[in-house]
Amino acid sequence: MKISAIAKFTCSVYKNISPKITEALKECGIDEYIIQRSSSIVSTDRHWFFNRKGVLENILETYHFYVPAEKEKEVFDKIVFSADLSQEGRGSLFTEAAVLIESDGSNDNFGDLAFSLDENPGKYMGICAITQRGKGYPIARTAIDKGSCVPTISYGIGGGIRDKMGLIRITIPAEKETINIVVANHDAQGMMDLLIDGGRLDRPGMGFIFSYPINLAALDTKTFFGANRSAASMGQIISVLDSIQGGTEWRKRTLNSKNTVERKYMTGLENIMLICNDTESKEMLDAAMSAGASGATISTCREMMRSKEGLSKRTIEISDMVIGAGQQKKILSALVRAGFFSNMTNGKIIVKKSCTAFSYTRK
């Protein structure tokens, strides 16, 4: 196997911006990337008969790709410039420090390999909430009401612990919603508390939330669509002030949660993404579960591959899970034994750092 230090990119844009992202990836020499269907919600002043909540849902395309760690800033700047992501209302881009594990045909014994992840947080923090399908709206609405960036909502199937619950699992929907937002590092803890309250994640079976460090970010702050009666929008004004102040520290606020009960957060975590052929993902997830993983959210995506013959695509599945750092070696070794890196599975693993997590536990 081969282990590489990478920068993992996540880019969520409106569909009319997608061609610019595709072209930028080609210019950067990135020949493999993943596209995931997703959506977002923003506030609007248009209260139609069928839209009384005052929100507008938009379709997004989320690109996942990676580059060697030393090329992170170069590629980030290129994509922001090519798609004009410094302007609000076009989409968001952020990067994470990660490790890529893939087969090179020379070593199939994970026990001989070792790696570590950078634990130093940057200026930004990502927050990911996973809840039942149809239950993510209050979480996304809380995020935009508090002035964060536009939330990205994706969809998947819950796998793992639910499969072990026998007949009782029919009472727990398999369909899941994943809501991702990015906030300034100094606002992350307060925002997590607000999202837990908004989604009632401190109640049994309502979901799971975790945070993760982000290196670079260009965020879509256009959380409101409506008539603009000024020469510049509030998002543009804030962007200019950020550049003058040299960061977002001047925006620091006290984000108070309604729930004053002190919560016990889990720490010392890692986020693992298993990327493989869709026909093999269930078997691979079972192997991870047998080694101690508690569960995963499985998303069906398209992997795009560019060659001399043109652009081709295949259907893949991504199994996204959060584990304790002490579980890493046992779970990855189990995946190797299960044939995760075989030609049939065609698997890759991306390991990232997770800072804190919360889910309901019986007191």
Secondary structure, 3 states (H helix, E strand, C coil): CEEEEEEEEEEEEEHHHHHHHHHHHHHCCCCEEEEEEEEEEEEECCCCCCCCCCEEEEEEEEEEEEEEHHHHHHHHHHHHHHHCCCCCCCEEEEEEEEEEEECCCCCCCHHHCCCCCCCCCCCEEEEEEEEECCCCHHHHHHHHHCCCCCCEEEEEEEEEHHHHCHHHHHHCCCEEEEEEEEEEHHHHHHHHHHHHHHHCCCCCCCEEEEEEEECCEECCCCCEECCCCCCCCHHHHHHHHHHHHCCCHHHCCCCCCCCCCCCCCEEEEEEEEEEEECCCHHHHHHHHHHCCCCEEEEEEEEEEEEECCEEEEEEEEEEEEEEEHHHHHHHHHHHHHCCCCCCCCCCEEEEEEEEEEEECCCC
